[in-house]
């Protein structure tokens, strides 16, 4: 059930793990939180579609992905948002864009009022500076991702994606909860190529994989793969 964000101790500024709200002037952050709504989002749910009015979320826990969809239905992930991150800021400032937001895991987010942030942007230089710095950080990360897509092999991009999405599982294993199609969408490839590369990594003893999950058996060796000389991987 959705409830006012300020009614929960865990949504206090210090409990958000750093990030966007802590970069704002405290009075502005508290004003935004006082009018915000806490939302529990199940894994796989879309919390924003590209044909909707702009929305703004701060992630308290969980993992969101921001993605673009082509005219023929293909998707490509452009960014992930974790605890403390903000999703939708570019939509609020620049207007609607062909981008959607989905929860990759069960997540807790705070939905901020778009009109409240826009009002603060117009009157509070500290808010404007924090938003500019956040958008710049996101832009630099996007440029890094573009360079990876251009210069790294599919194998390297896939391994980096696995390490990026890995979370602690039972025992000492690291788990990635993502389908082969989701991994393909994230690295700008196709499922068949991702499947082939996952099989190669399995044969090398680095991972175990199933339809919707990858177990990382040797994260150190996998990290070495991410930095190995580029080679054709089809």
N, C-alpha and C positions, 0 to 999 in steps of 0.2 A: 504494500500500500504506500502511496506517495504521501509524504508529510513535510511540513516546513523544515528546511535544512537546519535552522538555528536551534531546533528542539533537541538536537542530538549532540552529546558531548564529543563524539568521535569526529564530528565535522567542524570542530574548532580549528582555527587557523593552524595551530601547532600540530594538529593531528593529520594534516594533509600531506605530510612528507616533503615539504618544500614545493617549489613550482610556482605556477602562475599567481595564485592568490597571495602567497607570501611576498611576491614581487610588487604587489600593489601597495599604495599607502594604506595603512591599517584601517583608517576610517572608511575608505572606499571599499575595502574587502569586507568589512563588517556590514556595510550597507547592502552589498550584493548578497551576502549570505543570509541577511535578515529577510530578504524577499525571495530566496531560492527554495527549490523543492528537491528533496532527496528521492531518488528513484532506484529501486533494485531491478536490475536487468538480467534476464536469463541468457545463458550462452546461446549464441546464434541469432539473437533478436536484433532487428534493425531499430535504432533509436532516432535515425534521421534519414529521410529519403531525399534524393536530389531535386524533387519537384515540390518540396515543402518550404514553408517560410524558414528563414535561418533560425537555428537554435544554438545554444552555447552550453557546453558541459565541462565540468571539472571532474576528473576521475579520482574517486577516493580509494577504490581498490578494484582490481581486475584489469582487463586488457581490451581496448577498443581498437578497431582498424578503420581507417578512412580510405575509401576506394573510389575509383572511377569506373564507369560502365560504358562500353562501346555500344554503337547502334545495333550490333549483332549479338549483344548480351555478354561479351567477354568482359572480365574484370581485371583490374590491376590495383594492388594495394599501394598507396602513396605515403602512408604514415601510420605508425602505431602510437597509441596514447596509453600511458600507465599512471600509477598513483601520483597525484600532484599536477599532471598534465592537463592542458585545456584543449578541447576539441570544438571546432566551429568558429574560432575567433576570426579567421579570414572571411567566413560567411557573414559575420556580423558587420565587419568593416567594409568589405568589398561587395557584398550582396550575394544572391544565390549563385551557385556554381554546380556543375554536373558531378557532385561528390556525395556519397552516402557514408553513414557511420554505423558500424555493426559491433556488437559485443562478441569478442572471441571467447571469453570465459564469463562465468557468472560475475557480474560487476555491480558496484555501487557508484552512482554518479550523482552529482549535484547539478541541477539545471538552473542556470542563472537567467535572470530577466534580461532579454536583449535590449529593451528600451532603457533599462536602468544603466547598463554599461555604456550605451550610446550617449546618454545624458552626461555621465561622468567623463567620457572622452572629450566632450565639448567644453567642460568647465574645469577639469582637474589636470594640470600638466603632468603630474606624477603618474596618473592612470594612462595618459597618452604615451608617456615614455615607456612604461612597463609593457604596454601592448606592442609598441614598435620593437622593443627588444625581443619579445616573445615571437613575433612574426619573423624577425630577422633570424632567430635561432632555427625556426622551422624551415625557412628558406635555405639556410646553409646545410641542414640535414637533407633536404630534398636534392640539393646540388650534389652532395656526396652520393646519394642513392642513384642519381642519374649517371654519375661517373662509374659506379659499380656496374650498372646495367650495360654501359658501353664497353668497359675494359675488362671485366672479369668473365670467366667461363661460367656456364650454367652450373657446373659442379661447385665452384667457389660461391656463387650467389646462393645456391641451395644450402650449403653448409653454413654460411653466415646467417641465413634466415632461420635455420634450426637453432643455432646458438642464441639468436636474438629472442626467439619465442620460448626457449627452454625454461621450465619451472621445476622446482623440487618435487619429486614423486615419492612413493613409498620406499623406505630404505635409503639408499644413497644414489638412486637413479635420477637422472634428469629426463623429464618428459616434455614432448611437444604435442599438444592437442590440436591437430590440424589435419585436414584431409589432404590427399595428394593434389586435388584440384585447387584447394586453398593455397597450398605452397606454390603451385604453378602460377596462380593469379598474383601472388605476392612478388615473384621474381620476374614476371613478364615472360613466362615460358608456357609450355603446354603440358598436360598431365602425363602423356606418354614419355616425354623426355625426363620429367621429374621421376617417374616410376623407374626408368632405367638407371638413373643416377642413384636413387635410393637403394636399388638392388646392388649396385657396385659398392656402395658404402657398407651395405650389409655383408657382402662377400669379404670385405676387408676387415670385418670384425668391429666396425666403428659404431654401428647402430643396429637395432631391431626395429622393424616397422610393421604396422598393420594398416587397415583401411583408414583409420582416423587418428592414429597415434604413432609417434616415433619415440623410441627409447634410446637415449644417447649413452652408449656403453663406455666410450673413451673420449671425454671432452677435450683432453689435452691434445690427443692425436687429431681430433676433428678440427681444433683451432689451427693446427699446423696445415691442414688441408686448405683452410680458408686463405692462408698466406702463401700457398705453393705457387710456383711459376704457372702462368696461364697456359692452358693447353686445351685442345679441342675436346669437347665432351658431348657433343651432339645433342 
